[in-house]
Amino acid sequence: MESRDRFGTTPLSHAARRGHVEAAALLLKAEANFRSRDETGWTALRWASDAGHRDMAGPLHGCGAEQESDVEEEQDRIAETVLQQPEI
């Protein structure tokens, strides 16, 4: 489940980046690690936020995706806030 591409990106991060909610939900159900970071330090939540996929917040929060207090985690917290903002 934790296979990675040449950049260290997991299938869950790819699904999040592309907005594939159902695929992400299946990966999470199969216990994909939502805390995994790629070579740039980005998590699935960060990829979803960067790509504007607000609908990914539900599955990621549903599995308990929470952040801690280091710099990369703070970036994820900001990304999470952006995901929760209403669309204009």
All heavy atoms as an XYZ file, in Angstrom:
683
protein
N       0.819     -1.189      0.000
C       0.000      0.000      0.000
C       0.870      1.262      0.000
O       0.457      2.293     -0.452
C      -0.904     -0.028      1.227
C      -1.882      1.125      1.285
S      -2.975      1.292     -0.132
C      -3.627     -0.362     -0.261
N       2.049      1.159      0.538
C       2.898      2.340      0.634
C       3.938      2.404     -0.486
O       5.040      2.888     -0.275
C       3.579      2.385      2.006
C       2.619      2.651      3.137
C       1.784      3.919      2.941
O       2.351      4.988      2.644
O       0.559      3.825      3.091
N       3.576      1.935     -1.652
C       4.495      2.073     -2.775
C       4.658      3.564     -3.073
O       3.809      4.376     -2.732
C       3.959      1.334     -4.001
O       2.737      1.895     -4.405
N       5.765      3.900     -3.672
C       6.061      5.303     -3.985
C       6.639      5.402     -5.387
O       7.294      4.486     -5.848
C       7.067      5.864     -2.989
C       6.515      5.927     -1.567
C       7.596      6.368     -0.593
N       7.074      6.442      0.749
C       6.574      7.547      1.297
N       6.552      8.670      0.608
N       6.121      7.533      2.525
N       6.402      6.542     -6.005
C       7.008      6.771     -7.305
C       8.427      7.314     -7.103
O       8.915      7.377     -5.978
C       6.145      7.698     -8.170
C       6.038      9.112     -7.630
O       6.806      9.490     -6.711
O       5.181      9.861     -8.123
N       9.077      7.721     -8.155
C      10.473      8.172     -8.050
C      10.635      9.461     -7.252
O      11.747      9.822     -6.878
C      11.077      8.333     -9.445
C      10.400      9.388    -10.268
C      10.920      9.402    -11.678
N      10.129     10.343    -12.441
C      10.584     11.040    -13.443
N      11.830     10.890    -13.828
N       9.811     11.864    -14.082
N       9.540     10.138     -6.964
C       9.579     11.357     -6.169
C       9.127     11.112     -4.729
O       8.970     12.047     -3.961
C       8.707     12.445     -6.806
C       9.107     12.751     -8.212
C       8.311     12.344     -9.264
C      10.294     13.417     -8.484
C       8.683     12.605    -10.577
C      10.669     13.684     -9.788
C       9.866     13.271    -10.841
N       8.867      9.850     -4.407
C       8.434      9.497     -3.063
C       6.953      9.714     -2.820
O       6.493      9.665     -1.686
N       6.192      9.944     -3.882
C       4.762     10.220     -3.753
C       3.972      8.912     -3.695
O       4.191      8.009     -4.493
C       4.278     11.080     -4.932
O       5.126     12.216     -5.048
C       2.851     11.532     -4.743
N       3.056      8.831     -2.742
C       2.247      7.621     -2.549
C       0.997      7.655     -3.429
O       0.587      8.724     -3.902
C       1.799      7.503     -1.082
O       0.955      8.606     -0.772
C       2.981      7.446     -0.137
N       0.364      6.510     -3.616
C      -0.904      6.482     -4.358
C      -1.956      7.411     -3.735
O      -2.719      8.052     -4.456
C      -1.334      5.017     -4.283
C      -0.049      4.257     -4.166
C       0.822      5.137     -3.303
N      -1.988      7.508     -2.410
C      -2.952      8.385     -1.755
C      -2.704      9.843     -2.140
O      -3.645     10.579     -2.439
C      -2.889      8.219     -0.233
C      -3.827      9.119      0.567
C      -5.287      8.880      0.171
C      -3.617      8.887      2.059
N      -1.463     10.256     -2.160
C      -1.156     11.638     -2.553
C      -1.513     11.892     -4.008
O      -2.021     12.961     -4.352
C       0.317     11.962     -2.296
O       0.540     12.061     -0.905
N      -1.282     10.909     -4.869
C      -1.674     11.066     -6.279
C      -3.192     11.212     -6.397
O      -3.679     12.064     -7.146
C      -1.189      9.878     -7.122
C       0.243      9.952     -7.491
N       0.754     10.899     -8.348
C       1.299      9.194     -7.111
C       2.053     10.730     -8.496
N       2.414      9.700     -7.746
N      -3.927     10.382     -5.659
C      -5.398     10.470     -5.691
C      -5.860     11.831     -5.177
O      -6.741     12.461     -5.771
C      -6.013      9.348     -4.863
N      -5.254     12.294     -4.098
C      -5.628     13.594     -3.522
C      -5.323     14.726     -4.488
O      -6.140     15.626     -4.677
C      -4.889     13.805     -2.202
N      -4.174     14.674     -5.117
C      -3.771     15.735     -6.050
C      -4.709     15.808     -7.248
O      -4.988     16.883     -7.780
C      -2.338     15.499     -6.521
C      -1.836     16.603     -7.430
C      -0.409     16.393     -7.834
N      -0.348     15.273     -8.759
C       0.756     14.569     -8.989
N       1.862     14.830     -8.360
N       0.742     13.595     -9.860
N      -5.227     14.672     -7.666
C      -6.102     14.634     -8.842
C      -7.590     14.729     -8.479
O      -8.436     14.728     -9.361
C      -5.822     13.361     -9.626
C      -4.448     13.388    -10.277
C      -4.173     12.102    -11.040
N      -2.923     12.168    -11.744
C      -1.741     11.801    -11.248
N      -1.662     11.353    -10.004
N      -0.640     11.898    -11.961
N      -7.894     14.760     -7.180
C      -9.283     14.896     -6.767
C     -10.100     13.620     -6.868
O     -11.322     13.668     -6.928
N      -9.441     12.476     -6.842
C     -10.131     11.195     -6.932
C     -10.583     10.752     -5.537
O      -9.929      9.958     -4.867
C      -9.236     10.133     -7.572
C      -8.836     10.439     -8.977
N      -9.754     10.691     -9.980
C      -7.621     10.552     -9.553
C      -9.114     10.933    -11.111
N      -7.819     10.863    -10.874
N     -11.721     11.280     -5.109
C     -12.219     11.067     -3.750
C     -12.463      9.594     -3.465
O     -12.075      9.081     -2.409
C     -13.501     11.890     -3.502
C     -14.059     11.629     -2.121
C     -13.215     13.369     -3.687
N     -13.114      8.894     -4.385
C     -13.422      7.484     -4.153
C     -12.150      6.648     -4.039
O     -12.060      5.770     -3.179
C     -14.321      6.939     -5.256
C     -15.727      7.504     -5.198
C     -16.619      6.972     -6.315
O     -16.282      5.938     -6.938
O     -17.657      7.599     -6.557
N     -11.164      6.919     -4.887
C      -9.897      6.188     -4.813
C      -9.205      6.466     -3.484
O      -8.686      5.547     -2.838
C      -8.987      6.568     -5.980
N      -9.209      7.722     -3.066
C      -8.588      8.079     -1.788
C      -9.297      7.376     -0.632
O      -8.648      6.853      0.275
C      -8.619      9.588     -1.590
N     -10.627      7.342     -0.679
C     -11.380      6.678      0.380
C     -11.042      5.189      0.451
O     -10.887      4.628      1.541
C     -12.879      6.885      0.163
N     -10.905      4.549     -0.708
C     -10.535      3.127     -0.734
C      -9.129      2.914     -0.184
O      -8.886      1.974      0.577
C     -10.634      2.575     -2.155
C     -12.038      2.356     -2.686
C     -11.997      2.009     -4.178
C     -12.736      1.260     -1.900
N      -8.212      3.786     -0.553
C      -6.842      3.673     -0.039
C      -6.815      3.868      1.470
O      -6.112      3.148      2.190
C      -5.934      4.690     -0.733
C      -5.622      4.383     -2.190
C      -5.057      5.613     -2.886
C      -4.653      3.211     -2.283
N      -7.580      4.819      1.964
C      -7.627      5.055      3.409
C      -8.265      3.870      4.140
O      -7.803      3.475      5.215
C      -8.385      6.346      3.705
C      -7.637      7.610      3.282
C      -8.576      8.806      3.287
C      -6.433      7.850      4.180
N      -9.295      3.293      3.532
C      -9.941      2.117      4.124
C      -8.950      0.954      4.203
O      -8.993      0.155      5.140
C     -11.170      1.721      3.306
C     -11.973      0.609      3.927
C     -13.243      0.349      3.145
C     -14.031     -0.762      3.813
N     -15.282     -1.015      3.128
N      -8.048      0.894      3.237
C      -7.022     -0.150      3.215
C      -5.812      0.250      4.057
O      -4.755     -0.379      3.980
C      -6.595     -0.434      1.775
N      -5.985      1.294      4.861
C      -4.984      1.762      5.821
C      -3.757      2.412      5.190
O      -2.640      2.286      5.695
C      -4.596      0.648      6.783
C      -5.788      0.145      7.573
C      -5.434     -0.901      8.606
O      -4.244     -1.217      8.783
O      -6.371     -1.406      9.239
N      -3.965      3.139      4.096
C      -2.868      3.937      3.540
C      -2.454      4.970      4.583
O      -3.294      5.499      5.315
C      -3.315      4.637      2.259
N      -1.190      5.256      4.654
C      -0.677      6.197      5.645
C      -0.903      7.626      5.167
O      -0.195      8.117      4.294
C       0.807      5.943      5.888
C       1.382      6.824      6.964
O       0.722      7.713      7.491
N       2.638      6.582      7.280
N      -1.870      8.309      5.773
C      -2.185      9.677      5.361
C      -1.134     10.675      5.835
O      -1.134     11.817      5.433
C      -3.572     10.093      5.858
C      -3.750      9.975      7.345
C      -3.357     10.996      8.185
C      -4.310      8.830      7.880
C      -3.516     10.878      9.555
C      -4.485      8.716      9.246
C      -4.082      9.736     10.087
N      -0.220     10.239      6.677
C       0.861     11.121      7.148
C       2.111     11.047      6.271
O       3.048     11.794      6.493
C       1.222     10.768      8.588
C       0.130     11.097      9.569
C       0.573     10.813     11.002
N      -0.466     11.164     11.922
C      -1.308     10.300     12.473
N      -1.222      9.027     12.177
N      -2.229     10.712     13.305
N       2.123     10.142      5.303
C       3.305      9.991      4.434
C       3.601     11.287      3.706
O       2.701     11.973      3.237
C       3.075      8.887      3.395
O       3.040      7.640      4.011
N       4.880     11.591      3.599
C       5.332     12.789      2.903
C       6.217     12.381      1.732
O       6.972     11.421      1.826
C       6.121     13.688      3.845
C       5.277     14.244      4.960
C       6.085     15.147      5.882
N       5.234     15.672      6.923
C       4.463     16.738      6.788
N       4.464     17.412      5.661
N       3.709     17.147      7.772
N       6.116     13.146      0.654
C       6.982     12.880     -0.489
C       8.316     13.600     -0.288
O       8.585     14.134      0.790
C       6.303     13.272     -1.801
C       5.953     14.748     -1.868
O       6.522     15.556     -1.112
O       5.097     15.101     -2.698
N       9.153     13.615     -1.312
C      10.472     14.233     -1.200
C      10.417     15.726     -0.906
O      11.359     16.297     -0.375
C      11.284     13.987     -2.475
C      11.693     12.546     -2.631
C      12.475     12.298     -3.910
O      12.644     13.218     -4.728
O      12.927     11.157     -4.083
N       9.311     16.371     -1.251
C       9.173     17.807     -0.984
C       8.573     18.065      0.402
O       8.448     19.213      0.805
C       8.300     18.495     -2.050
O       6.977     17.941     -1.989
C       8.875     18.332     -3.439
N       8.163     16.998      1.083
C       7.573     17.131      2.401
C       6.066     17.284      2.394
O       5.459     17.518      3.423
N       5.438     17.134      1.241
C       4.000     17.318      1.137
C       3.253     16.028      1.464
O       3.649     14.938      1.057
C       3.619     17.785     -0.265
C       3.902     19.228     -0.510
C       4.824     20.013      0.125
C       3.270     20.057     -1.471
N       4.790     21.287     -0.387
C       3.849     21.344     -1.366
C       2.279     19.842     -2.406
C       3.455     22.406     -2.160
C       1.893     20.901     -3.209
C       2.471     22.171     -3.078
N       2.123     16.190      2.150
C       1.217     15.079      2.452
C       0.069     15.091      1.436
O      -0.063     16.022      0.638
C       0.616     15.246      3.856
O      -0.143     16.453      3.876
C       1.686     15.260      4.938
N      -0.788     14.085      1.527
C      -1.962     14.041      0.652
C      -2.838     15.273      0.869
O      -3.354     15.856     -0.089
C      -2.764     12.761      0.911
N      -2.989     15.686      2.125
C      -3.794     16.870      2.422
C      -3.209     18.106      1.752
O      -3.935     18.912      1.168
C      -3.875     17.079      3.938
C      -4.680     18.276      4.406
C      -6.129     18.158      3.965
C      -4.594     18.389      5.926
N      -1.922     18.231      1.784
C      -1.277     19.395      1.155
C      -1.462     19.364     -0.367
O      -1.728     20.381     -0.995
C       0.205     19.415      1.529
C       0.979     20.562      0.946
C       0.617     21.878      1.644
N       1.201     23.000      0.952
C       2.382     23.518      1.223
N       3.111     23.023      2.192
N       2.830     24.537      0.533
N      -1.323     18.179     -0.966
C      -1.517     18.058     -2.417
C      -2.949     18.427     -2.800
O      -3.178     19.137     -3.779
C      -1.204     16.640     -2.890
C       0.236     16.407     -3.147
C       1.081     15.604     -2.431
C       1.026     16.974     -4.193
N       2.346     15.659     -2.969
C       2.334     16.483     -4.055
C       0.752     17.860     -5.232
C       3.367     16.835     -4.923
C       1.779     18.216     -6.092
C       3.066     17.706     -5.929
N      -3.918     17.941     -2.029
C      -5.327     18.240     -2.329
C      -5.583     19.732     -2.243
O      -6.250     20.308     -3.107
C      -6.234     17.488     -1.359
N      -5.049     20.352     -1.228
C      -5.234     21.794     -1.052
C      -4.606     22.577     -2.187
O      -5.223     23.481     -2.751
C      -4.617     22.229      0.280
O      -4.683     23.622      0.406
N      -3.389     22.220     -2.545
C      -2.688     22.928     -3.609
C      -3.438     22.840     -4.931
O      -3.458     23.799     -5.707
C      -1.271     22.367     -3.772
C      -0.456     23.159     -4.768
O      -0.145     24.336     -4.478
O      -0.136     22.601     -5.839
N      -4.076     21.702     -5.165
C      -4.815     21.496     -6.411
C      -6.253     22.014     -6.325
O      -6.982     21.967     -7.307
C      -4.814     20.011     -6.772
N      -6.653     22.510     -5.156
C      -7.995     23.071     -5.008
C      -9.104     22.055     -4.852
O     -10.274     22.362     -5.087
N      -8.766     20.844     -4.437
C      -9.770     19.790     -4.298
C     -10.363     19.794     -2.886
O      -9.999     19.006     -2.023
C      -9.176     18.421     -4.626
C      -8.729     18.307     -6.037
N      -9.597     18.464     -7.101
C      -7.512     18.081     -6.568
C      -8.924     18.324     -8.229
N      -7.663     18.104     -7.932
N     -11.305     20.688     -2.672
C     -11.939     20.835     -1.362
C     -12.668     19.563     -0.929
O     -12.785     19.293      0.261
C     -12.915     21.999     -1.389
C     -12.256     23.315     -1.686
C     -13.306     24.408     -1.873
N     -12.712     25.615     -2.392
C     -12.086     26.518     -1.646
N     -11.983     26.335     -0.371
N     -11.567     27.592     -2.202
N     -13.163     18.805     -1.893
C     -13.911     17.594     -1.566
C     -13.034     16.495     -0.967
O     -13.536     15.532     -0.417
C     -14.659     17.067     -2.792
C     -13.777     16.937     -4.020
O     -12.664     17.499     -4.041
O     -14.213     16.288     -4.971
N     -11.719     16.655     -1.029
C     -10.809     15.675     -0.449
C     -10.691     15.837      1.065
O     -10.242     14.938      1.756
C      -9.412     15.800     -1.062
C      -9.314     15.346     -2.493
S      -9.753     13.611     -2.728
C      -8.547     12.812     -1.708
N     -11.098     16.978      1.593
C     -10.954     17.228      3.030
C     -11.736     16.209      3.853
O     -11.246     15.728      4.869
C     -11.399     18.647      3.368
N     -12.925     15.857      3.413
C     -13.761     14.908      4.153
C     -13.095     13.567      4.393
O     -12.951     13.140      5.539
N     -12.673     12.883      3.329
C     -12.026     11.592      3.544
C     -10.753     11.687      4.385
O     -10.497     10.835      5.231
C     -11.686     11.113      2.125
C     -12.625     11.826      1.242
C     -12.883     13.147      1.905
N      -9.982     12.736      4.186
C      -8.733     12.856      4.934
C      -8.988     13.170      6.405
O      -8.323     12.625      7.286
C      -7.828     13.909      4.293
C      -7.300     13.498      2.920
C      -6.637     14.668      2.221
C      -6.322     12.336      3.042
N      -9.971     13.996      6.676
C     -10.307     14.281      8.068
C     -10.989     13.081      8.716
O     -10.795     12.831      9.900
C     -11.206     15.508      8.177
C     -10.488     16.774      7.928
N      -9.627     17.317      8.837
C     -10.485     17.594      6.867
C      -9.129     18.430      8.341
N      -9.624     18.615      7.143
N     -11.763     12.358      7.925
C     -12.469     11.190      8.449
C     -11.539     10.114      8.963
O     -11.894      9.337      9.846
N     -10.340     10.060      8.425
C      -9.377      9.050      8.873
C      -8.528      9.572     10.014
O      -7.696      8.867     10.548
C      -8.495      8.595      7.716
S      -7.334      9.855      7.177
N      -8.717     10.832     10.370
C      -7.969     11.383     11.490
C      -6.749     12.182     11.092
O      -5.841     12.360     11.893
N      -6.704     12.651      9.859
C      -5.546     13.438      9.413
C      -5.463     14.712     10.244
O      -6.259     15.608     10.101
C      -5.668     13.775      7.930
N      -4.528     14.722     11.148
C      -4.285     15.890     11.988
C      -2.820     16.246     11.870
O      -1.992     15.403     11.578
C      -4.624     15.583     13.443
C      -6.089     15.261     13.646
C      -6.389     14.891     15.079
O      -5.502     15.043     15.939
O      -7.503     14.448     15.325
N      -2.537     17.475     12.127
C      -1.169     17.927     12.003
C      -0.556     18.217     13.364
O      -1.254     18.460     14.328
C      -1.103     19.188     11.140
C      -1.310     18.903      9.674
C      -2.731     18.514      9.345
O      -3.658     19.132      9.823
N      -2.909     17.497      8.537
N       0.767     18.185     13.389
C       1.501     18.497     14.602
C       2.076     19.896     14.485
O       1.592     20.693     13.713
C       2.560     17.424     14.825
C       1.893     16.069     15.049
C       2.832     14.903     14.887
O       4.049     15.118     14.780
O       2.344     13.778     14.858
N       3.137     20.229     15.216
C       3.520     21.629     15.316
C       4.833     22.024     14.643
O       5.349     23.082     14.935
C       3.567     22.030     16.787
O       4.529     21.245     17.438
N       5.397     21.233     13.761
C       6.605     21.702     13.089
C       6.235     22.521     11.847
O       5.073     22.711     11.532
C       7.558     20.552     12.757
C       6.977     19.547     11.773
O       5.995     19.889     11.094
O       7.506     18.433     11.674
N       7.223     23.040     11.153
C       6.973     23.948     10.024
C       6.147     23.278      8.935
O       5.175     23.856      8.455
C       8.309     24.460      9.440
C       8.072     25.248      8.166
C       9.037     25.309     10.470
N       6.499     22.066      8.539
C       5.743     21.383      7.489
C       4.313     21.121      7.944
O       3.376     21.238      7.164
C       6.422     20.075      7.115
C       7.733     20.295      6.387
C       8.467     19.002      6.122
O       8.170     17.984      6.768
O       9.346     19.018      5.259
N       4.139     20.790      9.203
C       2.792     20.555      9.714
C       1.989     21.851      9.718
O       0.794     21.852      9.463
C       2.853     19.955     11.118
C       3.567     18.623     11.195
C       2.890     17.513     10.424
O       1.705     17.657     10.071
O       3.538     16.495     10.175
N       2.633     22.968      9.999
C       1.948     24.253      9.958
C       1.490     24.561      8.532
O       0.390     25.070      8.319
C       2.851     25.373     10.474
C       2.189     26.732     10.499
C       0.978     26.797     11.423
O       0.860     25.976     12.356
O       0.129     27.676     11.202
N       2.311     24.226      7.547
C       1.907     24.420      6.152
C       0.680     23.572      5.840
O      -0.230     24.026      5.151
C       3.053     24.051      5.213
C       4.199     25.022      5.294
C       5.402     24.540      4.502
O       5.550     23.357      4.208
N       6.283     25.462      4.164
N       0.632     22.356      6.359
C      -0.536     21.504      6.144
C      -1.765     22.090      6.825
O      -2.870     22.023      6.306
C      -0.286     20.086      6.670
C       0.594     19.278      5.756
O       0.790     19.683      4.591
O       1.095     18.228      6.195
N      -1.596     22.670      8.002
C      -2.718     23.281      8.712
C      -3.281     24.448      7.905
O      -4.489     24.631      7.809
C      -2.254     23.745     10.101
C      -3.335     23.778     11.109
C      -2.920     24.145     12.525
N      -1.526     24.214     12.862
C      -0.783     23.192     13.308
N      -1.308     21.995     13.427
N       0.480     23.363     13.633
N      -2.388     25.230      7.289
C      -2.825     26.335      6.433
C      -3.571     25.782      5.223
O      -4.626     26.284      4.847
C      -1.632     27.206      6.008
C      -1.072     27.939      7.243
C      -2.023     28.192      4.910
C       0.277     28.569      7.015
N      -3.030     24.727      4.633
C      -3.682     24.104      3.480
C      -5.071     23.605      3.870
O      -6.037     23.752      3.118
C      -2.831     22.946      2.954
N      -5.187     23.017      5.058
C      -6.474     22.528      5.537
C      -7.470     23.685      5.679
O      -8.637     23.546      5.303
C      -6.252     21.860      6.896
C      -7.480     21.307      7.523
C      -7.163     20.641      8.844
O      -6.015     20.226      9.072
O      -8.084     20.548      9.659
N      -7.022     24.802      6.185
C      -7.877     25.977      6.335
C      -8.378     26.461      4.986
O      -9.554     26.783      4.826
C      -7.119     27.120      7.055
O      -6.700     26.627      8.335
C      -7.985     28.343      7.228
N      -7.497     26.456      4.011
C      -7.884     26.877      2.655
C      -8.953     25.940      2.104
O      -9.921     26.381      1.505
C      -6.654     26.910      1.715
C      -7.071     27.086      0.275
C      -5.703     28.023      2.143
N      -8.796     24.650      2.347
C      -9.796     23.683      1.871
C     -11.169     23.921      2.475
O     -12.184     23.641      1.867
C      -9.351     22.257      2.197
C      -8.357     21.616      1.244
C      -7.873     20.294      1.812
C      -8.974     21.407     -0.123
N     -11.203     24.435      3.684
C     -12.476     24.624      4.369
C     -13.158     25.948      4.016
O     -14.309     26.161      4.392
C     -12.261     24.536      5.892
C     -11.839     23.160      6.315
C     -11.505     23.075      7.785
O     -11.519     24.070      8.496
N     -11.199     21.884      8.234
N     -12.478     26.818      3.302
C     -13.056     28.100      2.925
C     -14.096     27.890      1.817
O     -13.910     27.060      0.932
C     -11.982     29.062      2.405
C     -10.920     29.393      3.435
C     -11.496     30.097      4.633
O     -12.324     30.971      4.504
N     -11.039     29.698      5.807
N     -15.186     28.624      1.863
C     -16.191     28.483      0.805
C     -15.633     28.979     -0.531
O     -14.812     29.894     -0.568
C     -17.341     29.400      1.268
C     -16.743     30.311      2.280
C     -15.542     29.615      2.865
N     -16.077     28.339     -1.582
C     -15.642     28.756     -2.921
C     -16.262     30.104     -3.270
O     -17.384     30.399     -2.891
C     -16.027     27.717     -3.963
C     -15.251     26.430     -3.796
C     -15.499     25.478     -4.931
O     -15.456     25.913     -6.096
O     -15.748     24.310     -4.643
N     -15.524     30.888     -4.013
C     -16.006     32.212     -4.412
C     -16.749     32.099     -5.730
O     -16.424     31.428     -6.609
C     -14.844     33.208     -4.550
C     -14.186     33.347     -3.179
C     -15.338     34.546     -5.056
C     -12.948     34.216     -3.203
